[in-house]
């Protein structure tokens, strides 16, 4: 079993990423027209999600290395325990809000989109949304109540891939000399690379094209840990894949009128990657409790803010600064409340599933949701 596991101060950074997503959505759908138009070329919320994926690759690899070796089932159980409770509550709240304001005749789900009431509340669509955290479940939806769950589905795809790598390592440990990195590299070459090329060519779902972001994050963990030749090669190839995906989808695939934002977005992504590397090597001695607290509300903030957005749109006619500011503040307040009500009970179960390594007394934190050794493992993230 590996040795000490140091606390990495990712909490406030994760909160920043979720806040960027929130602000982008509120700018697009709640803010005054001029602010919506001014921010339209800059998909900084999407870039924040890409950084979430990189961070996820890093911290999940670390959590697997310390807690889940040869335990693919325990790993998936813990990720579901982190993702599903808040997702179910957000979905239930969104359905209630949509039903209530649809009957009142004031429902708006965005600046440009109206709820297709008949299709949205059909039993088939509701069932598909219930499993909306499962990869490709959106293929069966007529309306996605929690639209940002697309990123959760991508996360789950990544989790399943790593669970498969854990299983493969257990089955063929002798072949890989029990080296997790070697096992992951073999899995990438044999399975993921062909799938990625097919996805980039439009022959498979686009979510697979995002795999290099997770792989790059995983490679960063191994690179900072050992600086081996395998980790350097893995990081180089993964970042090349990230760049190719970004150029195809974020540069050449842009909406008309948003071309000016492409390079600013890429610069933001590079800056966020640099911040991840810096934080991974940092040791926080002050304000750690604040960093942990901000990290804990990241996932509730991400998954619940669309509910608050629809609530504000239904209550406030038109678009205003007050609705914009109040909506953001209410999203943060609701996230804090839900985290305090839900997470303590769920975390006790997650701690039992995870188990404890007596040699480890610090913590690691994840992206959409982290893992805290001992008290409570918090995108994503162990």
C-alpha positions in Angstrom: 0.0 0.0 0.0 1.4 3.4 -0.9 2.5 5.8 1.9 1.3 9.1 3.0 -1.5 11.0 1.2 -1.1 14.7 1.5 -4.0 17.1 1.4 -4.2 18.9 -1.9 -5.9 22.3 -1.8 -8.3 21.8 -4.7 -11.5 22.8 -2.8 -11.6 26.6 -3.6 -10.5 25.8 -7.2 -13.3 23.4 -7.7 -15.7 26.0 -6.4 -14.3 28.5 -8.8 -14.9 26.1 -11.7 -18.5 25.4 -10.7 -19.0 29.2 -10.2 -17.8 29.9 -13.7 -20.4 27.4 -15.0 -23.1 29.1 -12.9 -22.1 32.6 -14.0 -22.1 31.6 -17.7 -25.6 30.1 -17.4 -27.0 33.1 -15.6 -25.3 35.5 -18.0 -26.9 33.7 -20.9 -30.4 33.3 -19.5 -31.0 35.8 -16.6 -28.8 38.8 -17.2 -29.8 41.9 -19.1 -29.5 41.6 -22.9 -26.3 43.6 -23.2 -24.5 41.3 -20.7 -25.8 38.2 -22.4 -24.6 39.4 -25.8 -21.2 40.5 -24.4 -20.5 37.1 -22.9 -22.0 35.1 -25.7 -18.7 34.5 -27.6 -16.9 33.2 -24.5 -17.8 29.7 -23.4 -15.9 29.9 -20.1 -18.4 27.6 -18.4 -17.6 24.9 -20.9 -13.9 25.5 -20.4 -14.4 25.1 -16.7 -16.0 21.7 -17.2 -13.0 20.6 -19.3 -10.8 21.6 -16.4 -13.1 19.6 -14.1 -12.4 16.6 -16.3 -8.7 17.1 -16.0 -8.9 17.6 -12.3 -11.1 14.5 -12.1 -8.5 12.4 -13.8 -5.9 13.5 -11.3 -7.7 13.0 -8.1 -9.5 9.8 -9.1 -6.3 8.3 -10.1 -4.8 9.2 -6.7 -7.9 7.9 -4.9 -7.7 4.6 -6.8 -4.0 4.3 -6.1 -4.5 4.7 -2.3 -8.0 3.2 -1.7 -9.4 1.1 -4.6 -6.6 -1.1 -5.9 -8.3 -4.4 -7.0 -11.7 -3.0 -5.8 -13.6 -1.9 -9.0 -17.0 -2.5 -7.4 -16.2 -0.4 -4.3 -14.9 2.4 -6.5 -18.2 2.5 -8.5 -20.3 2.2 -5.4 -18.6 5.2 -3.9 -18.9 7.3 -7.0 -22.6 6.5 -7.3 -23.1 7.5 -3.6 -21.5 10.8 -4.3 -23.4 11.6 -7.6 -26.9 10.1 -7.3 -28.4 11.6 -4.1 -27.9 15.2 -5.2 -28.8 14.4 -8.8 -32.1 12.8 -7.7 -33.0 15.8 -5.5 -32.1 18.3 -8.2 -34.2 16.4 -10.7 -37.2 16.1 -8.4 -37.0 19.8 -7.6 -36.7 20.7 -11.3 -39.8 18.7 -12.1 -41.8 20.2 -9.3 -40.8 23.8 -10.4 -41.6 23.1 -14.0 -45.0 21.6 -13.2 -45.9 24.4 -10.8 -45.0 27.3 -13.1 -46.2 25.5 -16.3 -49.7 25.4 -14.7 -49.3 29.1 -13.8 -48.2 30.0 -17.3 -45.0 31.7 -16.4 -42.5 28.9 -17.0 -39.3 29.7 -19.0 -36.4 27.2 -19.0 -34.0 29.6 -20.7 -33.8 32.9 -22.6 -34.7 31.1 -25.9 -36.1 27.7 -24.9 -39.6 26.7 -23.8 -40.6 23.5 -22.1 -42.2 20.9 -24.4 -44.7 20.1 -21.7 -46.3 17.1 -23.4 -43.0 15.4 -24.1 -41.3 16.5 -20.9 -43.8 14.9 -18.6 -44.2 11.7 -20.6 -43.5 8.6 -18.5 -40.7 7.5 -20.9 -39.0 10.9 -20.7 -39.3 11.0 -16.9 -37.8 7.5 -16.6 -34.9 8.4 -18.9 -34.2 11.5 -16.8 -34.3 9.4 -13.6 -31.2 7.6 -15.0 -29.8 10.8 -16.5 -26.5 10.3 -14.8 -25.9 7.1 -16.9 -23.8 7.5 -20.1 -26.0 7.8 -23.2 -29.2 8.0 -21.3 -29.9 11.3 -23.0 -30.4 9.3 -26.2 -33.8 8.3 -24.8 -34.8 11.7 -23.6 -37.2 14.1 -25.3 -36.3 16.8 -22.8 -33.3 16.8 -20.4 -34.5 18.5 -17.2 -31.0 18.8 -15.8 -29.2 19.9 -19.0 -25.8 20.1 -17.3 -26.0 16.4 -16.4 -24.2 15.8 -19.8 -21.0 16.4 -17.8 -22.0 13.9 -15.2 -22.7 11.3 -17.9 -19.1 11.9 -19.2 -17.8 11.6 -15.7 -19.6 8.3 -15.3 -18.1 7.0 -18.6 -14.7 7.8 -17.2 -15.5 6.1 -13.9 -16.6 2.9 -15.7 -13.4 3.0 -17.8 -11.3 3.2 -14.6 -13.3 0.4 -13.0 -12.6 -1.7 -16.0 -8.9 -0.8 -15.8 -9.0 -1.9 -12.1 -10.6 -5.2 -13.0 -8.1 -5.7 -15.8 -5.2 -5.0 -13.5 -6.5 -7.6 -11.1 -7.0 -10.2 -13.8 -3.7 -9.6 -15.6 -1.5 -8.2 -12.7 1.4 -10.4 -13.7 1.3 -9.2 -17.3 1.4 -5.5 -16.1 3.8 -6.3 -13.2 1.1 -4.8 -11.0 1.8 -1.3 -12.3 -1.4 0.6 -12.6 0.1 3.1 -15.1 1.2 0.3 -17.4 -2.3 -1.2 -17.2 -3.9 2.1 -18.1 -1.6 2.7 -21.0 -2.3 -0.7 -22.4 -6.1 -0.2 -22.0 -5.8 3.2 -23.8 -3.8 1.8 -26.7 -6.0 -1.3 -27.2 -9.4 0.2 -26.5 -9.7 4.0 -26.0 -7.5 5.3 -28.9 -9.6 3.6 -31.7 -12.8 4.7 -30.0 -11.5 8.3 -29.7 -10.7 8.5 -33.4 -14.1 7.1 -34.3 -15.7 9.7 -32.0 -13.7 12.5 -33.5 -14.8 11.3 -37.0 -18.5 11.4 -35.9 -18.9 7.7 -35.9 -19.4 7.3 -32.1 -20.9 9.6 -29.5 -19.1 12.9 -29.0 -18.6 12.2 -25.2 -15.9 9.8 -26.0 -13.9 12.6 -27.7 -13.5 14.1 -24.2 -11.5 11.1 -22.8 -8.1 12.8 -23.3 -8.9 15.3 -20.6 -9.3 12.6 -18.0 -6.3 10.8 -19.3 -4.2 13.9 -19.1 -5.2 14.5 -15.5 -4.3 10.9 -14.7 -1.0 11.3 -16.4 -0.3 14.4 -14.4 -0.7 12.4 -11.2 1.8 9.8 -12.3 4.1 12.5 -13.7 4.2 14.5 -10.5 4.6 11.2 -8.5 7.4 9.5 -10.4 8.3 11.5 -13.6 8.7 8.2 -15.4 9.0 7.9 -19.1 5.6 6.3 -19.3 3.9 9.2 -17.5 5.7 11.7 -19.7 4.6 9.9 -22.9 1.1 9.5 -21.5 0.8 13.2 -20.6 2.2 14.3 -24.0 -0.2 12.2 -26.0 -3.2 13.0 -23.9 -2.6 16.8 -24.1 -2.3 16.4 -27.9 -5.7 14.7 -27.8 -7.1 17.5 -25.7 -5.8 20.1 -28.1 -7.2 18.3 -31.1 -10.6 18.0 -29.5 -10.6 21.6 -28.5 -9.7 22.8 -32.0 -12.3 20.6 -33.6 -15.2 21.4 -31.3 -14.4 24.8 -29.8 -12.6 26.5 -32.7 -14.0 25.1 -35.9 -17.4 24.1 -34.6 -18.4 27.5 -33.1 -21.7 29.2 -33.5 -21.5 32.2 -35.9 -20.6 35.4 -34.1 -18.6 33.7 -31.3 -15.3 33.2 -33.2 -13.6 35.9 -31.2 -13.7 33.8 -28.0 -11.9 30.7 -29.2 -8.3 31.7 -28.3 -9.3 33.4 -25.1 -11.0 30.1 -24.1 -7.9 28.1 -24.9 -5.7 30.5 -22.9 -8.1 30.1 -20.0 -7.9 26.3 -20.3 -4.1 26.4 -20.3 -4.2 28.7 -17.2 -6.5 26.4 -15.4 -4.2 23.4 -16.2 -1.3 25.4 -14.8 -3.3 26.1 -11.6 -4.1 22.4 -11.2 -0.4 21.6 -11.4 0.5 24.4 -9.0 -2.1 23.3 -6.5 -1.2 19.7 -6.7 2.3 20.6 -5.5 1.1 23.1 -2.9 0.7 22.4 0.8 -2.0 24.5 2.5 -1.3 25.3 6.1 -3.8 28.1 6.6 -7.4 28.4 5.6 -7.6 24.7 5.0 -11.1 24.5 6.6 -12.4 27.1 4.2 -10.8 25.3 1.3 -12.5 22.1 2.3 -15.9 23.8 2.9 -15.8 25.4 -0.6 -14.9 22.0 -2.1 -17.8 20.3 -0.4 -20.5 22.6 -1.9 -19.1 22.3 -5.4 -21.2 19.4 -6.6 -24.5 20.7 -5.1 -23.8 24.1 -6.6 -23.2 22.5 -10.0 -26.2 20.3 -10.1 -28.8 22.6 -8.3 -28.1 26.0 -9.9 -30.2 25.2 -13.0 -33.2 24.6 -10.7 -32.7 28.1 -9.1 -32.3 29.6 -12.6 -35.6 28.2 -13.8 -37.2 29.3 -10.6 -35.9 32.9 -11.0 -37.0 33.0 -14.7 -40.5 31.9 -13.8 -40.8 34.5 -11.0 -39.2 37.5 -12.6 -40.5 38.8 -16.0 -37.8 40.1 -18.3 -34.1 40.2 -17.4 -32.4 42.3 -14.8 -29.3 42.8 -12.6 -31.3 42.0 -9.5 -32.5 38.7 -10.8 -28.9 37.9 -11.9 -27.4 38.7 -8.6 -30.1 37.2 -6.4 -30.1 34.0 -8.5 -26.4 33.5 -8.0 -26.6 34.2 -4.3 -29.6 31.9 -3.9 -27.8 29.1 -5.8 -24.9 29.3 -3.4 -27.2 29.4 -0.3 -29.2 26.4 -1.5 -26.1 24.5 -2.2 -24.7 25.1 1.3 -28.0 24.0 2.9 -28.3 20.8 0.8 -24.7 19.9 1.5 -25.3 20.3 5.2 -28.5 18.2 5.1 -27.5 15.4 2.8 -23.7 14.9 2.8 -23.0 13.9 6.4 -25.2 10.8 6.3 -24.1 9.8 2.8 -20.4 10.3 3.7 -20.6 7.9 6.6 -21.7 5.2 4.1 -19.0 6.2 1.7 -16.4 6.0 4.4 -17.5 2.5 5.1 -17.3 1.5 1.4 -13.9 3.1 1.0 -12.3 1.6 4.1 -9.4 3.2 5.8 -5.7 2.9 5.2 -4.1 3.4 8.7 -1.0 4.8 7.1 -2.9 7.7 5.6 -4.0 10.5 7.8 -4.4 13.4 5.3 -6.9 13.8 2.5 -7.5 14.1 -1.1 -10.3 16.0 -2.8 -12.1 15.5 -6.1 -13.6 17.5 -8.8 -17.4 17.3 -8.9 -17.1 15.6 -5.5 -14.0 14.7 -3.6 -12.8 12.1 -1.1 -11.7 13.0 2.4 -10.0 10.3 4.4 -11.5 9.8 7.8 -14.2 12.4 8.4 -15.8 12.3 4.9 -14.5 11.7 1.5 -16.1 14.6 -0.4 -16.2 15.5 -10.1 -15.3 13.4 -9.9 -13.9 13.7 -8.0 -12.3 10.1 -4.9 
